C-alpha cells in the first residue's frame, strides 16, 4: 500500500473525508495496516529485542503477510522521499511529509544545536533544538464545528489547562533519563518507563504526551554520534503503535540522521570552498591614474557553486595598469586553490613588467607544474593612459567588448590562443586604440554561456545589451560604471547560473598630452641640475609654482641616484592629474633601499627625504631596468 496523498499544509487522506466518518473502524484500518513492518536492523546494525504486543484475537496469516508487505513498501517510499533532500531542511521536511499522516498524525523533530560537522568535537553542553513540527490538519471540506468540537484535533502536546507547544530548547543532562534513551539509540514507546522519564525533560516543564501506546521516541544517530530525536504521535482514536513499528521508526530515524550528517558536511565544505575563493579575489580595486574600475563576482547556483573565476587590476610603472580575468576549469575546492595560485603568479609576473604574451607563457608553465590536467583560460591586458593604447593577449578566453563613447559596442578581434596548461603553444599580443571615454568589459564565460545558449550567442546578446544601455545616457556621456555592471548582469536568464561569473569593467579617461612632460638625461654630473630646471619650467607652465622647491629637491635626489648607476640615458617624466607624479627610469636593475645614514656618512639621505616629503613613493623593477617614482598633492 502506498502512502496517502497529503501535503505540509494538511490535506487529509481519502480515509478522513466527511462522507466516510460514520464508519470509524473502516477509516482507521488502512492506517493500521500501513504501520506494520518486517524486522530490519536499527541504527546500531542489530535487530533490537521487541516487547510483546498487547493481547488480541488471532489474526489471519494472509492479512498479516499483507500488512508486512504494506509496511515494507511504506518504508521504501518514505526512505526514498527522505533521500531526495539535499540540504538539512529538505531532509527534515521529507521525514515529516513521509510519516504524516500515513505513519503518525504528528511529528516533532529535535536536532543538536549546533550540529557537529564531520570529526569535530561537539560543543558542550548537549542542547537539542526543536527544528520542525508537523501535524495532520483539517481540509476545507471540514466544518468549523467539527474543528471546535475537537473530533479530529491532534493532541500534539497537552497540559492540564490546554494544548501547548513544546519547549524550543532542551539541555540534555549528562546521566539523565533523556541521555540514557539517546545513548541506547533504539526507539522506545512513549509509555515505557524510559520514555516517561525522558519526555518531560525533552518537552519542557509541564508538558506531557497523551497516555497509551500512541507515541514513539526515536533517537537520531549519525555516523559518529546522536544528533537529535524524533517523536511520532497518533491520536487516541487511531490504533496504538505495534512492536514492529519500532523497527519502522528506527529505519526512518537512521536514514534521516545519515542524510543530515551528509548535508551538514556538504554545506560546510561548500562554505569553506566559497570563502576560500572569495578571499583569493581582491578585496578592493586600485585607483590608478587615467582609468576607473568596477567589478562583480557571482558564485554559481547552489548545485555547483564553487568555481575558479577571478579578476584583478594591477598598477604598473608609468601609470599603466594590468587588467586580468581568468577561469580555471572545473567546480571544486581544487579549482579555487589553483585559481589562487595562478592569480598570485600573474601578480608576480606583472610586477616584473613583462609583456602580456610573456605573462601568459609563464602562467602556462606554472599550470603544467601544478598538474597535467590543470587548465584555465585567461585574458591579460595592459592599458597605458599616456599613449591611449591597450595591449591584449588571450589564452582561450572569451574576447573583451569595447563600448565607445558614442554608444557603439565592439567585440575586439583578439587572437584566441590556447588555454593555459596545454603547453607548447605561443601566445600573441595585439595593440589597439583605447580612446578616452571608452569602456572595456572583461568577463568569464559564465556570463555568456549556459545550457540554454552557446557562447557566441551570449556574446552577441551582451554586446547588444551594452549598446542599448549606452543609448540611455546619450552620445556624449558614458553610462555610470557601477550601474553598467549591474545592467550587464541582467542579461542572465533563469537557467544561466551554471557557472560562476567574474566581471571587470575599465573606463578609460587617459592623460592628456598637455599634462605630460618627458625628457631624456645623459648619465653625467650635470644631469641633476638640468632635471631641476626642466621640472621648474613644467611646474610654471601648469601653474604649480608652489611645488617647485619640493619637486626640485626630490627630483635632484632621485636623478643623482640614477646617474650613479646608469649606463644609458635616464628618463624623467612628470604627470599632472589629481596629483603630481614624477618618474625617473634607468637601466640598472638594482632597486634603491631606504636606510638610516650615520652622522659621518656623506650620502644615503636621498630616499629619507623622499619618504618624508612625498605623499607616496616606490620603485619597480622593469625588464630593462627600474623606475623610481613619487607623488605630491597638487592642492594643500
C-alpha positions in Angstrom: 0.0 0.0 0.0 1.4 3.4 -0.8 1.1 6.4 1.4 -2.0 8.5 1.3 -1.6 11.8 -0.6 -1.2 14.7 1.7 0.8 17.9 1.9 2.5 20.0 4.6 -0.5 22.3 4.6 -2.6 19.5 5.9 -4.7 18.0 3.1 -6.4 14.9 4.6 -6.1 11.5 3.2 -9.1 9.9 1.4 -9.9 7.9 4.5 -10.6 11.1 6.5 -13.2 12.7 4.2 -16.5 13.7 5.7 -18.7 11.3 3.9 -16.9 8.3 5.5 -16.8 9.5 9.1 -19.8 7.3 10.0 -17.6 4.3 9.7 -14.6 4.9 12.1 -13.4 1.3 12.1 -13.1 1.3 8.3 -11.5 4.7 8.2 -8.6 3.7 10.6 -8.0 0.2 9.2 -5.8 1.4 6.2 -3.6 3.4 8.6 -3.3 0.5 10.9 -2.2 -1.7 8.1 0.4 0.8 7.0 2.1 0.6 10.4 3.3 -3.0 10.1 6.8 -3.9 9.0 9.1 -6.8 9.0 12.1 -6.7 11.3 15.1 -4.7 9.9 18.3 -3.6 11.6 18.1 -0.5 13.7 20.7 2.4 13.6 23.3 0.3 15.5 23.1 -2.5 13.0 21.4 -5.2 15.1 17.7 -6.1 15.4 16.6 -4.9 18.9 14.5 -7.2 21.1 10.9 -6.3 20.9 8.4 -6.1 23.8 5.4 -8.3 23.4 2.4 -6.5 21.9 -1.0 -6.1 23.5 -3.0 -9.3 23.6 -5.6 -9.6 20.9 -7.7 -12.0 18.8 -5.9 -14.4 16.5 -5.0 -12.8 13.1 -5.4 -14.2 9.7 -2.0 -15.3 8.3 -2.8 -13.8 4.9 -3.7 -10.5 6.5 -0.5 -10.4 8.5 1.5 -11.1 5.3 -0.3 -8.3 3.5 0.3 -5.8 6.3 4.0 -6.8 6.3 4.2 -6.2 2.6 2.5 -2.8 3.0 4.9 -1.9 5.8 7.9 -2.7 3.6 6.5 -0.6 0.7 5.9 2.3 3.1 9.4 2.2 4.4 10.8 2.1 0.9 8.7 5.0 -0.2 9.5 7.0 2.9 13.3 6.5 2.8 13.3 7.5 -0.9 11.5 10.7 0.0 13.9 11.4 2.7 16.9 10.7 0.4 15.6 13.2 -2.1 16.6 16.1 0.2 19.8 17.9 -0.4 20.1 20.3 2.5 19.2 19.9 6.1 15.8 21.5 5.9 14.7 19.4 2.9 15.7 16.2 4.7 13.7 17.0 7.8 10.8 18.1 5.7 11.0 14.8 3.8 10.8 12.9 7.1 7.7 14.9 8.2 5.8 14.5 4.9 6.7 10.9 4.6 5.3 10.0 8.0 2.3 12.4 8.5 -0.4 11.1 8.3 0.5 7.7 7.0 2.6 6.5 9.9 1.6 9.1 12.5 -0.7 12.1 13.0 2.0 14.4 14.2 5.8 14.5 14.5 8.3 16.6 16.4 11.9 16.7 15.2 14.8 17.8 17.5 18.3 18.4 16.3 21.5 19.1 18.2 22.4 22.8 18.4 24.9 23.4 17.0 25.2 20.4 14.7 28.7 18.9 14.8 30.4 18.6 11.4 32.4 15.5 10.5 35.0 14.6 13.1 34.9 17.9 15.0 34.2 17.7 18.7 30.6 18.6 19.7 30.1 21.8 21.6 29.2 21.4 25.3 26.6 21.4 26.7 24.5 19.0 24.7 21.5 21.1 23.6 18.6 20.0 21.4 16.5 22.5 19.4 13.0 21.8 18.1 13.7 22.0 14.4 10.2 21.2 12.9 6.8 20.1 13.9 4.1 18.7 11.5 0.6 17.6 12.3 -2.5 16.5 10.4 -4.8 19.4 9.8 -8.3 19.8 8.6 -9.2 20.3 4.9 -11.5 22.9 3.6 -14.3 20.3 3.4 -14.4 20.0 7.2 -16.7 22.2 9.1 -15.8 24.8 11.7 -18.0 23.0 14.2 -16.1 19.7 13.8 -12.9 21.6 14.5 -14.2 23.3 17.5 -15.6 20.0 18.9 -12.1 18.5 18.8 -13.2 15.4 17.0 -10.3 15.5 14.6 -7.9 17.6 16.6 -4.5 16.1 17.1 -3.4 16.2 20.8 0.2 17.0 20.0 1.1 18.1 23.5 -1.2 18.5 26.4 -1.2 20.2 29.7 -3.9 20.2 32.3 -5.1 23.6 31.0 -4.9 23.4 27.2 -2.8 22.3 24.2 0.7 23.9 24.5 3.7 23.8 22.2 6.9 22.1 23.2 9.9 24.0 24.5 12.2 25.2 21.7 15.4 24.3 23.5 16.3 21.4 25.7 19.6 20.8 27.5 20.4 17.1 27.8 21.7 16.4 31.3 24.6 14.0 31.5 23.4 10.8 33.1 19.8 11.8 32.9 16.8 9.8 31.6 16.9 11.5 28.2 20.6 11.0 27.8 20.2 7.3 28.6 17.5 6.9 25.9 19.6 8.8 23.3 22.6 6.7 24.2 20.6 3.5 23.7 19.8 4.6 20.1 16.8 2.3 19.8 13.3 3.8 19.6 11.0 3.3 22.6 7.2 3.5 23.2 6.0 6.7 24.8 4.5 4.8 27.7 7.6 2.8 28.5 9.4 3.6 31.8 12.4 5.1 30.0 10.3 7.4 27.8 8.1 8.5 30.7 11.2 9.8 32.4 12.8 11.2 29.3 9.9 13.0 27.6 9.3 15.7 30.3 13.0 16.6 30.0 12.7 16.8 26.2 9.4 18.6 26.0 9.9 21.0 28.9 8.3 21.5 32.3 4.5 21.0 32.5 4.2 19.4 29.0 3.3 15.8 28.5 2.1 13.5 25.8 -1.2 11.5 25.7 -1.1 8.3 27.6 -1.2 4.8 25.9 0.8 3.3 23.0 0.3 6.4 20.9 3.9 7.8 20.7 7.4 6.7 19.8 10.6 8.4 20.9 13.3 7.7 18.3 16.9 8.9 18.7 18.6 10.2 15.5 22.1 8.8 15.3 24.5 9.9 12.6 27.8 8.2 11.6 29.5 9.0 14.9 27.1 10.4 17.4 23.5 11.1 18.3 22.4 14.3 16.6 18.8 14.6 17.6 15.5 12.9 18.3 12.0 12.4 16.7 8.7 11.9 18.4 5.9 10.2 16.4 2.4 10.7 17.7 -1.1 9.1 17.0 -4.5 10.3 18.1 -6.5 8.4 20.7 -9.0 7.2 18.0 -6.2 5.5 16.0 -4.8 2.1 16.7 -1.8 2.1 19.0 1.7 1.6 17.7 2.7 -2.1 17.3 6.1 -3.6 18.3 7.1 -3.7 14.6 6.5 0.0 14.4 9.6 0.5 16.5 11.6 -1.0 13.6 9.9 1.3 11.1 10.8 4.3 13.4 14.4 3.1 13.6 14.7 2.8 9.9 13.3 6.3 9.3 15.5 7.7 12.0 18.6 6.1 10.6 18.0 7.4 7.1 17.2 10.8 8.3 20.3 11.1 10.6 22.7 9.9 7.9 21.2 12.3 5.4 21.5 15.2 7.9 25.2 14.2 8.5 25.9 14.3 4.8 24.0 17.5 4.2 25.8 19.3 7.1 29.2 18.1 5.9 28.5 19.1 2.3 27.3 22.5 3.4 30.4 23.1 5.4 32.7 22.1 2.5 30.8 24.3 0.1 31.1 27.2 2.6 34.8 26.7 3.0 35.4 26.5 -0.7 33.3 29.6 -1.3 35.1 31.5 1.4 38.4 30.3 0.0 37.6 31.6 -3.4 36.3 34.9 -2.1 39.4 35.5 0.0 41.5 34.9 -3.1 39.7 37.6 -5.0 40.8 41.2 -4.5 39.2 42.9 -1.5 39.1 46.2 -3.5 40.3 47.6 -6.8 43.1 50.1 -7.0 42.6 53.7 -8.3 45.3 54.1 -11.0 45.7 57.3 -12.8 43.7 57.7 -16.0 41.3 54.8 -15.6 38.3 54.0 -13.4 37.4 50.4 -12.5 34.4 48.4 -11.3 33.9 44.6 -10.8 31.4 42.0 -9.9 31.6 38.4 -8.9 28.7 35.9 -8.7 29.0 32.3 -7.5 27.3 29.6 -9.4 24.0 28.0 -8.5 23.8 26.1 -5.2 24.3 22.7 -7.0 27.7 23.9 -8.4 28.7 27.0 -6.5 32.4 26.6 -6.3 34.4 27.7 -9.3 37.7 29.1 -10.3 36.9 32.5 -11.9 39.0 35.5 -10.9 39.7 39.1 -11.9 42.5 41.5 -11.0 43.8 45.0 -11.6 47.5 45.6 -11.0 49.2 49.0 -11.2 52.3 49.1 -13.3 55.2 51.6 -13.7 54.5 54.6 -15.9 50.9 55.0 -14.7 49.9 51.9 -16.6 47.5 49.2 -15.2 47.2 45.5 -16.0 43.7 44.1 -16.3 43.3 40.4 -15.8 40.4 38.0 -15.9 40.6 34.2 -15.8 38.7 31.0 -15.4 40.0 27.7 -14.0 38.2 24.7 -15.5 36.1 22.7 -13.1 34.0 23.3 -9.9 35.7 22.2 -6.7 37.9 23.3 -3.9 40.9 22.3 -6.1 39.7 24.7 -8.8 39.5 27.5 -6.2 43.0 26.7 -4.9 44.5 26.6 -8.4 42.8 29.9 -9.1 44.6 31.4 -6.2 48.0 30.1 -7.3 47.5 31.4 -10.9 46.4 34.8 -9.6 49.4 35.1 -7.4 51.7 34.1 -10.2 50.1 36.7 -12.5 50.6 39.4 -9.9 54.3 38.4 -9.6 54.8 38.4 -13.3 53.1 41.8 -13.6 55.5 43.2 -11.1 58.3 42.2 -13.5 56.6 44.3 -16.2 56.7 41.5 -18.7 54.7 41.8 -22.0 51.3 40.3 -21.9 52.2 37.4 -24.1 55.2 36.6 -21.8 52.9 36.6 -18.8 50.6 34.1 -20.4 53.6 31.9 -21.3 54.8 31.8 -17.8 51.3 31.1 -16.5 51.1 28.2 -18.9 54.3 26.8 -17.5 53.0 27.2 -13.9 49.8 25.4 -14.7 51.8 22.5 -16.1 53.8 22.3 -13.0 50.6 22.1 -10.9 49.5 19.0 -12.9 48.8 17.7 -16.3 45.1 18.3 -16.1 45.3 21.9 -14.7 43.8 24.1 -17.4 42.4 27.6 -17.4 41.6 30.4 -19.7 43.0 33.9 -19.1 43.0 37.3 -20.8 45.7 39.8 -19.8 45.6 43.4 -21.0 47.9 46.4 -20.2 46.4 49.9 -20.6 48.7 53.0 -21.0 46.8 56.2 -20.2 49.5 58.4 -21.7 49.6 56.8 -25.2 45.8 55.8 -25.0 46.7 52.3 -26.2 46.0 48.9 -24.8 47.9 45.7 -25.4 46.0 42.4 -25.1 47.0 38.7 -25.1 44.5 35.9 -24.8 44.6 32.3 -23.7 41.4 30.7 -24.8 39.2 33.3 -23.1 36.0 35.0 -24.5 37.0 38.2 -26.3 36.6 41.6 -24.5 34.0 44.1 -25.6 34.8 47.8 -26.1 32.0 50.3 -25.6 32.8 53.5 -27.4 31.7 56.9 -26.2 29.1 57.3 -29.0 27.3 54.1 -27.9 28.9 51.6 -30.3 29.8 48.2 -28.7 32.6 46.3 -30.4 33.8 42.8 -29.8 37.6 43.2 -30.1 39.4 41.0 -32.5 41.9 39.3 -30.3 43.8 36.1 -31.3 42.0 33.4 -29.2 45.1 31.4 -28.3 45.2 28.0 -26.4 44.1 27.6 -22.8 46.7 27.8 -20.1 48.1 24.4 -19.2 48.1 23.0 -22.8 51.8 23.6 -23.2 54.0 24.0 -26.2 52.0 26.9 -27.7 52.9 30.6 -28.4 50.7 33.5 -27.3 50.2 36.6 -29.5 49.5 40.1 -28.3 47.8 42.9 -30.2 47.9 46.6 -29.5 44.7 48.6 -30.0 43.4 52.1 -29.5 41.8 52.9 -26.2 40.1 56.3 -26.7 39.1 58.4 -23.8 35.6 57.8 -22.6 35.5 54.2 -23.9 34.8 51.3 -21.5 36.4 47.9 -21.8 34.5 44.9 -20.4 36.3 41.7 -19.4 34.2 38.7 -18.3 34.2 35.0 -17.8 32.1 32.5 -19.9 29.6 32.1 -17.1 28.1 35.4 -18.2 27.5 34.4 -21.9 27.3 30.6 -22.0 24.8 28.2 -20.4 22.8 25.1 -21.1 20.3 27.3 -23.0 22.7 29.2 -25.3 26.1 28.9 -26.8 28.9 31.3 -26.1 28.8 33.3 -29.3 25.0 33.9 -29.0 25.7 35.1 -25.4 28.4 37.4 -26.6 26.2 39.0 -29.2 23.4 39.4 -26.6 25.9 41.0 -24.2 27.1 43.4 -27.0 23.6 44.4 -27.8 22.8 45.0 -24.1 25.9 47.3 -23.7 24.9 49.3 -26.8 21.3 49.7 -25.6 22.5 50.8 -22.1 24.8 53.4 -23.7 21.9 54.9 -25.7 20.1 55.8 -22.5 22.8 58.3 -21.4 23.3 59.9 -24.9 26.3 60.0 -27.2 28.4 62.4 -25.2 28.1 60.8 -21.8 29.2 57.2 -21.0 26.9 55.3 -18.6 27.9 55.2 -14.9 30.3 52.3 -14.4 28.7 50.7 -11.4 25.2 50.9 -13.0 26.7 49.5 -16.2 27.9 46.4 -14.3 24.6 45.8 -12.7 22.8 46.2 -16.0 25.2 43.7 -17.7 24.2 41.1 -15.1 20.6 41.5 -16.1 21.4 39.7 -19.3 21.4 36.5 -17.3 18.3 34.3 -17.7 16.7 31.9 -15.2 18.9 29.0 -16.4 22.1 30.9 -16.8 23.7 30.3 -13.4 25.5 27.0 -14.2 28.9 28.7 -13.7 30.3 31.4 -11.6 30.9 34.8 -13.1 33.7 37.3 -12.9 33.3 40.8 -14.4 35.8 43.6 -14.7 35.0 47.0 -16.3 37.5 49.7 -17.1 36.6 53.3 -18.1 39.4 54.9 -20.0 39.9 58.5 -19.0 43.5 58.7 -20.2 46.0 61.5 -19.5 46.0 64.5 -21.9 49.3 65.2 -23.7 49.3 68.7 -22.2 49.6 67.1 -18.8 52.7 65.1 -19.6 56.3 66.3 -19.6 59.0 63.8 -20.8 62.8 64.2 -21.1 66.0 62.1 -21.6 69.0 62.9 -19.5 72.5 61.8 -20.2 74.1 59.9 -17.2 76.6 62.7 -16.3 77.2 65.0 -13.3 75.2 67.9 -14.9 72.0 65.7 -15.1 70.6 66.6 -11.7 70.9 70.4 -12.4 69.3 70.1 -15.8 66.5 68.0 -14.2 65.7 70.7 -11.7 65.5 73.4 -14.4 63.2 71.2 -16.6 60.9 70.4 -13.7 60.7 74.1 -12.7 59.6 75.1 -16.2 56.9 72.4 -16.4 55.5 73.4 -13.0 55.4 77.1 -14.1 53.5 76.1 -17.2 50.9 74.2 -15.2 50.6 76.9 -12.5 52.1 74.8 -9.8 55.0 77.1 -8.8 54.2 76.5 -5.1 55.6 72.9 -5.5 58.8 74.0 -7.1 61.0 73.8 -4.0 59.8 70.3 -3.0 59.9 68.9 -6.6 63.3 70.3 -7.4 64.8 68.8 -4.2 63.2 65.4 -4.7 64.0 65.2 -8.5 67.6 66.1 -7.8 68.0 63.3 -5.2 66.3 60.6 -7.4 68.2 61.6 -10.6 71.5 61.8 -8.7 71.0 58.2 -7.5 70.0 57.1 -11.1 73.0 58.7 -12.7 75.4 57.0 -10.3 74.5 53.5 -11.6 73.1 54.1 -15.1 75.0 53.5 -18.3 72.3 54.7 -20.7 70.2 57.9 -20.8 68.0 58.4 -17.8 64.3 59.2 -18.3 62.4 61.9 -16.4 58.6 62.2 -16.7 56.1 64.5 -14.9 52.4 63.7 -15.0 49.7 66.2 -13.8 46.4 64.6 -12.8 44.8 64.9 -9.4 48.3 64.6 -8.1 51.8 65.4 -9.4 53.7 62.3 -10.3 57.4 62.2 -11.0 59.0 59.1 -12.6 62.7 58.5 -13.1 63.9 55.5 -15.0 67.3 54.0 -15.6 68.9 50.7 -16.9 70.2 49.5 -13.5 68.0 46.6 -12.1 69.2 47.3 -8.5 66.3 48.7 -6.5 67.1 51.5 -4.0 66.6 50.8 -0.3 65.9 53.3 2.4 68.4 53.2 5.2 69.3 55.4 8.1 72.6 57.3 7.4 75.2 57.8 10.1 76.3 61.3 11.1 79.7 60.7 9.3 78.2 59.5 6.0 78.2 61.9 3.1 75.3 60.2 1.3 72.4 57.9 2.0 69.9 60.6 2.9 68.1 61.0 -0.5 65.4 58.4 0.0 64.9 59.6 3.5 64.0 63.0 2.2 61.7 61.4 -0.5 59.9 59.4 2.2 59.4 62.5 4.4 58.3 64.9 1.7 56.4 62.8 -0.8 52.8 61.6 -0.3 53.7 58.2 -1.8 56.8 56.8 -3.4 58.1 53.5 -4.7 60.4 51.6 -7.0 59.6 49.0 -9.6 61.9 46.7 -11.5 61.5 46.6 -15.2 62.8 44.2 -17.9 65.1 47.0 -19.0 66.0 48.4 -15.5 63.8 50.2 -13.0 61.6 53.2 -12.3 61.6 55.2 -9.1 58.5 57.4 -8.6 57.0 59.7 -6.1 53.7 61.7 -5.8 52.9 65.1 -4.3 49.4 66.6 -3.8 48.6 69.5 -6.1 46.3 71.1 -3.5 47.2 72.0 0.0 
